[in-house]
Amino acid sequence: MQLEGFSPNEVTFLCVVKACGGMGAIRQGEEIHCEVERRGFLEHNTMLGTALVDMYAKSGAMSRAREVFEELSACDIVLWNVLISGYVQHGYAEEALKCYKHLKSLGFIANGRTFACLLKACGSMGAVEEGAAMHEEILQRSLVEKDVLLGAALVDMYVTFGALTRAERVFEELPIRDLSCWNVLMVAFCRFGHDIKVINCLELMRFEGIIPDEVSLSCGLRAYGGLGKHEKGEELHSELVRTGRLEKDDVLVTALIEMYVKCGAVSKAQQVLCELSIKDVVSWNALISGYCQEGLGKDALVCFEHMKRAHIPPNSATFACVLKACGILEAVEIGMRIHSELVKAGLLERVDPLGNALLDMYGKCGDFPMIQRLFDQLPVRDVFSWTSLISGYSQHRHAQEAIKIYQMMKHNGFFPDAITFSCVLHACGTIGDFKKGKEIHEEILQTSALKEDSTLFVTLLDMYVKCGMFHFAQEVFDQLPLRDIITWNVLLAGYCEHGLVDGALECFERMNCEGVTPDVASFACILKACSIAGACMKGEEIHAEMERGGLLTNSGILGSAVVDMYAKCGALSKAQEVFDNLLEHDVVSWTALVGGYAQIGRYHHVFHLLSQMRRDGIEPNTVTTLVALSACSYSCLEYEGQTLFESMSKAGMILTFEHHTCMVDLFGRMGNLWKAVSVIKRMPSSDHLPMWFSLMGSCQKWGSIELARVAFEHAVCLDNKSAALYVFMSKIYASAGMEKEAKEIGAMMEAA
C-alpha cells in the first residue's frame, strides 16, 4: 500500500494493530506503534490506543501494555477491560483485582465484561470474599440478564473454589442458561466424578432445547464410561455417526474410545479407530491414552507398535502416553529405549511435558538415581515434576523421603495439587504418620478448590484407616458428598486389617441399609472379618447372600474367601463342600483348604492335599508351603519337612524368614540343633527375632546352654530393649543351675 504511494490513516493502523495482536506478531506491532506515535494519532484516538494495549496484552507483554495504558490521555471502561483481561489471561490475577479497585476509585462503573474477567481472577486466586462481593453487585445490578457470559463466569468461579454445591445453586438460579453455562457445570461434574449428574445435565439441556457441542457430548461419553453404561454410550456413538460429527472432532473420538475402554469393551474401542476414514496421530493417541487410563499398559505398547507399522509418526503426546504405559508395567528397559529415542530426536529440548513424563516413568519403575538426575537437569520445574518425584518415592515405600521432598516443594514456592496431596497422604499412611497426615488434611481444607475432590478424600480416608485412626476416618467418611462402593470398601478393609471385627460388621450393615450393593471386594472383606471373629453363622448368611446373587459362579476370589472363612471357623466339612463345588480350583482356594486342615491338626491330610494339588497342575505358593512346613513342625515330620524345604529351594521359590523359622523350629523339636544352625547359616540375612527365640527354646529343651547364649547374643543385637529376651535367657541359665549367669543377665537387662 505504502509502496504505491498511499498513506495509511488511523483506520488502517487500527486494523493492522489488531492483526498483529491476533497473530502474536509483537515485533511488527512495535514498529507500527512507533509509526502511530510519530504521526500523533494516539493523542485523540482512544480506539487505536485500546488496540495497542490489547496487542501487547495478548502477547503477554503486560509491562508494555501498562505503559501504553498510562500514557493515553483518554480512558474508558473498554480500555480498563482490555488491561484486566490481559492480566487474567497471563496469570496476574492480583494485578487484575488492583485494577478493579483503581477504576472504582476513579469513578468508572464495571460492566459485564469487567466482571467476567474479574470472576476468573478471583477463582484462580481463591479470593472467595472478593468473588462473593462481586456476585452480590452483579445480582443487584441485574447484569446476568444483560450479559449471558456472566452466568458461565459465576458458575466457573464457584467450581474453581471447589464449592460445587454453590455452583449448582447459582446455575439453577440463572435467568438464562446458554451452552457455555451447561458446559462449565458438566466439566466440573466430570472432574469431581459425579457421573450421574453429568448424564442428568445432558438430558435436561436437550429437553430445554440446547444442542450439546463436543464439550457436552465428550463429558456425557466419559460419564457413561465411568458408570459402565456401555449401551447408553453406544446409543450416543450411533448419534455421532449419524450426524457426521465424529469425523470432524478429535475430542469426541478420544472421549468415545475412552468410554469403550472404561466399559471393558476394548474391541469396540479398536473398532472406532478402524472405522475412521482418516486415522491420524490424534486418533491413535486416543486409543493408547485410553488403555493407559485404565492401567492396560501392555495393550498401550502393542497399540504403539501397530501405529508405527501403519507409518503414523508419533508426536510428543504419543511418547508421553507410551512412557506412562512403561510406568504402569514397570518396564524400565522399554522406557529407557524411548528415552534414547527422544534424546536422538531432540524432543527433550523442545517439549517440557516429556521431561515430566520421563520423571514419572522412572519414578514408577523405582529407578531413583535416574529420577533424581533427571529432576536436577530439568530447565523448568513445575508442580507435576515435584509430584512425580514424590509419587515415585511414595509408591516404592520410601515414605520418609517422599514427605521430605513434599516439604522442599513447598519451600521452593510450589503449591501442591490434588495428586500431590494424594501421593504424600499415601506416604503418611504407609508409615502410620498420623500427625503429618492430619497437618496435610488441614492444608487441604484451607484450599477451597480441593474441598469437593472426592478422589482426594478417598485417599485421606485411606490414610486415617492405615494409621488406625478410625474416629477421624469416620468423620471424613460422614462428610463425603458421595459415598460410593469404593469409599465403603476403604473403611471396611481398614476395620478388617486392624482386626476390628465389630466395626467391619457394623460398616457392612450400614452399607446395606443405605442401599449400596456390595461388590467382590466388600464380600471378601466381610468374609475375612467373619473368619477373624470365628463368626460362622454370620459367614453362612453372607455365603447365602452371595449364592442368591450368583457371585460364586463368576468370582474365584470369593469362592476361595468362603473356603477360607469356613476353614478358619473350623467348619471343615462346609469348607470342603464349597471347595468341591467351585468351578475352578486355584492356588488360593487350595491354600485356604490346606490351612484349615493344618489348623485342626490333621497334618497327614495336609500332605494328601498337597499331592492332589500338584496332580491337578497347581504349584503351591509361598503361603501354601509355609502352612505345610508349619504342619511338619507341629507334627514332628522331619523327613517330609526337609524334603519340602529342599524342593522349594531347588524350584527357585522365594524362601521367607518365616519358612526358615519353621525349619529351625522343626529341627529344634527333633533335637537336631546342628541342622537348625545350618539353616540359619545358609540364610542371606539372619535378622529375624522369632527365629532366634525358636532356637533358644530348642536349646533349653535339649540343654544346649552354650548355643542358647550364642542365639541370645544375636537376638540382643536385633533388639536390646526386649525384656522377654533377657527373661528367657535368665530362665535357661536358672533351669541349668547357673544362678550367677542368670543374675548377670538380669543386670544386663537393667543396664539396657
Rosetta blueprint (number, residue, H / E / L):
1 M L
2 Q L
3 L L
4 E L
5 G L
6 F L
7 S L
8 P L
9 N L
10 E H
11 V H
12 T H
13 F H
14 L H
15 C H
16 V H
17 V H
18 K H
19 A H
20 C H
21 G H
22 G H
23 M H
24 G L
25 A L
26 I H
27 R H
28 Q H
29 G H
30 E H
31 E H
32 I H
33 H H
34 C H
35 E H
36 V H
37 E H
38 R H
39 R H
40 G L
41 F H
42 L H
43 E H
44 H L
45 N L
46 T H
47 M H
48 L H
49 G H
50 T H
51 A H
52 L H
53 V H
54 D H
55 M H
56 Y H
57 A H
58 K H
59 S L
60 G L
61 A L
62 M H
63 S H
64 R H
65 A H
66 R H
67 E H
68 V H
69 F H
70 E H
71 E H
72 L L
73 S L
74 A L
75 C L
76 D L
77 I H
78 V H
79 L H
80 W H
81 N H
82 V H
83 L H
84 I H
85 S H
86 G H
87 Y H
88 V H
89 Q H
90 H L
91 G L
92 Y L
93 A H
94 E H
95 E H
96 A H
97 L H
98 K H
99 C H
100 Y H
101 K H
102 H H
103 L H
104 K H
105 S H
106 L L
107 G L
108 F L
109 I L
110 A L
111 N L
112 G H
113 R H
114 T H
115 F H
116 A H
117 C H
118 L H
119 L H
120 K H
121 A H
122 C H
123 G H
124 S H
125 M H
126 G L
127 A L
128 V H
129 E H
130 E H
131 G H
132 A H
133 A H
134 M H
135 H H
136 E H
137 E H
138 I H
139 L H
140 Q H
141 R L
142 S L
143 L H
144 V H
145 E H
146 K H
147 D L
148 V H
149 L H
150 L H
151 G H
152 A H
153 A H
154 L H
155 V H
156 D H
157 M H
158 Y H
159 V H
160 T H
161 F H
162 G L
163 A L
164 L H
165 T H
166 R H
167 A H
168 E H
169 R H
170 V H
171 F H
172 E H
173 E H
174 L L
175 P L
176 I L
177 R L
178 D L
179 L H
180 S H
181 C H
182 W H
183 N H
184 V H
185 L H
186 M H
187 V H
188 A H
189 F H
190 C H
191 R H
192 F L
193 G L
194 H L
195 D H
196 I H
197 K H
198 V H
199 I H
200 N H
201 C H
202 L H
203 E H
204 L H
205 M H
206 R H
207 F H
208 E L
209 G L
210 I L
211 I L
212 P L
213 D L
214 E H
215 V H
216 S H
217 L H
218 S H
219 C H
220 G H
221 L H
222 R H
223 A H
224 Y H
225 G H
226 G H
227 L H
228 G L
229 K L
230 H H
231 E H
232 K H
233 G H
234 E H
235 E H
236 L H
237 H H
238 S H
239 E H
240 L H
241 V H
242 R H
243 T L
244 G L
245 R L
246 L L
247 E L
248 K L
249 D L
250 D H
251 V H
252 L H
253 V H
254 T H
255 A H
256 L H
257 I H
258 E H
259 M H
260 Y H
261 V H
262 K H
263 C L
264 G L
265 A L
266 V H
267 S H
268 K H
269 A H
270 Q H
271 Q H
272 V H
273 L H
274 C H
275 E H
276 L L
277 S L
278 I L
279 K L
280 D L
281 V H
282 V H
283 S H
284 W H
285 N H
286 A H
287 L H
288 I H
289 S H
290 G H
291 Y H
292 C H
293 Q H
294 E L
295 G L
296 L L
297 G H
298 K H
299 D H
300 A H
301 L H
302 V H
303 C H
304 F H
305 E H
306 H H
307 M H
308 K H
309 R H
310 A L
311 H L
312 I L
313 P L
314 P L
315 N L
316 S H
317 A H
318 T H
319 F H
320 A H
321 C H
322 V H
323 L H
324 K H
325 A H
326 C H
327 G H
328 I H
329 L H
330 E L
331 A L
332 V H
333 E H
334 I H
335 G H
336 M H
337 R H
338 I H
339 H H
340 S H
341 E H
342 L H
343 V H
344 K H
345 A H
346 G L
347 L H
348 L H
349 E H
350 R H
351 V L
352 D H
353 P H
354 L H
355 G H
356 N H
357 A H
358 L H
359 L H
360 D H
361 M H
362 Y H
363 G H
364 K H
365 C H
366 G L
367 D L
368 F H
369 P H
370 M H
371 I H
372 Q H
373 R H
374 L H
375 F H
376 D H
377 Q H
378 L L
379 P L
380 V L
381 R L
382 D L
383 V H
384 F H
385 S H
386 W H
387 T H
388 S H
389 L H
390 I H
391 S H
392 G H
393 Y H
394 S H
395 Q H
396 H L
397 R L
398 H L
399 A H
400 Q H
401 E H
402 A H
403 I H
404 K H
405 I H
406 Y H
407 Q H
408 M H
409 M H
410 K H
411 H H
412 N L
413 G L
414 F L
415 F L
416 P L
417 D L
418 A H
419 I H
420 T H
421 F H
422 S H
423 C H
424 V H
425 L H
426 H H
427 A H
428 C H
429 G H
430 T H
431 I H
432 G L
433 D L
434 F H
435 K H
436 K H
437 G H
438 K H
439 E H
440 I H
441 H H
442 E H
443 E H
444 I H
445 L H
446 Q H
447 T L
448 S H
449 A H
450 L H
451 K L
452 E L
453 D L
454 S H
455 T H
456 L H
457 F H
458 V H
459 T H
460 L H
461 L H
462 D H
463 M H
464 Y H
465 V H
466 K H
467 C L
468 G L
469 M L
470 F H
471 H H
472 F H
473 A H
474 Q H
475 E H
476 V H
477 F H
478 D H
479 Q H
480 L L
481 P L
482 L L
483 R L
484 D L
485 I H
486 I H
487 T H
488 W H
489 N H
490 V H
491 L H
492 L H
493 A H
494 G H
495 Y H
496 C H
497 E H
498 H L
499 G L
500 L L
501 V H
502 D H
503 G H
504 A H
505 L H
506 E H
507 C H
508 F H
509 E H
510 R H
511 M H
512 N H
513 C H
514 E L
515 G L
516 V L
517 T L
518 P L
519 D L
520 V H
521 A H
522 S H
523 F H
524 A H
525 C H
526 I H
527 L H
528 K H
529 A H
530 C H
531 S H
532 I H
533 A H
534 G L
535 A L
536 C H
537 M H
538 K H
539 G H
540 E H
541 E H
542 I H
543 H H
544 A H
545 E H
546 M H
547 E H
548 R H
549 G L
550 G L
551 L H
552 L H
553 T H
554 N H
555 S L
556 G H
557 I H
558 L H
559 G H
560 S H
561 A H
562 V H
563 V H
564 D H
565 M H
566 Y H
567 A H
568 K H
569 C L
570 G L
571 A L
572 L H
573 S H
574 K H
575 A H
576 Q H
577 E H
578 V H
579 F H
580 D H
581 N H
582 L L
583 L L
584 E L
585 H L
586 D L
587 V H
588 V H
589 S H
590 W H
591 T H
592 A H
593 L H
594 V H
595 G H
596 G H
597 Y H
598 A H
599 Q H
600 I L
601 G L
602 R L
603 Y H
604 H H
605 H H
606 V H
607 F H
608 H H
609 L H
610 L H
611 S H
612 Q H
613 M H
614 R H
615 R H
616 D L
617 G L
618 I L
619 E L
620 P L
621 N L
622 T H
623 V H
624 T H
625 T H
626 L H
627 V H
628 A H
629 L H
630 S H
631 A H
632 C H
633 S H
634 Y H
635 S L
636 C L
637 L L
638 E H
639 Y H
640 E H
641 G H
642 Q H
643 T H
644 L H
645 F H
646 E H
647 S H
648 M H
649 S H
650 K H
651 A L
652 G L
653 M L
654 I L
655 L L
656 T L
657 F H
658 E H
659 H H
660 H H
661 T H
662 C H
663 M H
664 V H
665 D H
666 L H
667 F H
668 G H
669 R H
670 M L
671 G L
672 N L
673 L H
674 W H
675 K H
676 A H
677 V H
678 S H
679 V H
680 I H
681 K H
682 R H
683 M L
684 P L
685 S L
686 S L
687 D L
688 H L
689 L H
690 P H
691 M H
692 W H
693 F H
694 S H
695 L H
696 M H
697 G H
698 S H
699 C H
700 Q H
701 K H
702 W H
703 G L
704 S L
705 I H
706 E H
707 L H
708 A H
709 R H
710 V H
711 A H
712 F H
713 E H
714 H H
715 A H
716 V H
717 C H
718 L H
719 D L
720 N L
721 K L
722 S L
723 A H
724 A H
725 L H
726 Y H
727 V H
728 F H
729 M H
730 S H
731 K H
732 I H
733 Y H
734 A H
735 S H
736 A L
737 G L
738 M L
739 E H
740 K H
741 E H
742 A H
743 K H
744 E H
745 I H
746 G H
747 A H
748 M H
749 M H
750 E H
751 A H
752 A L
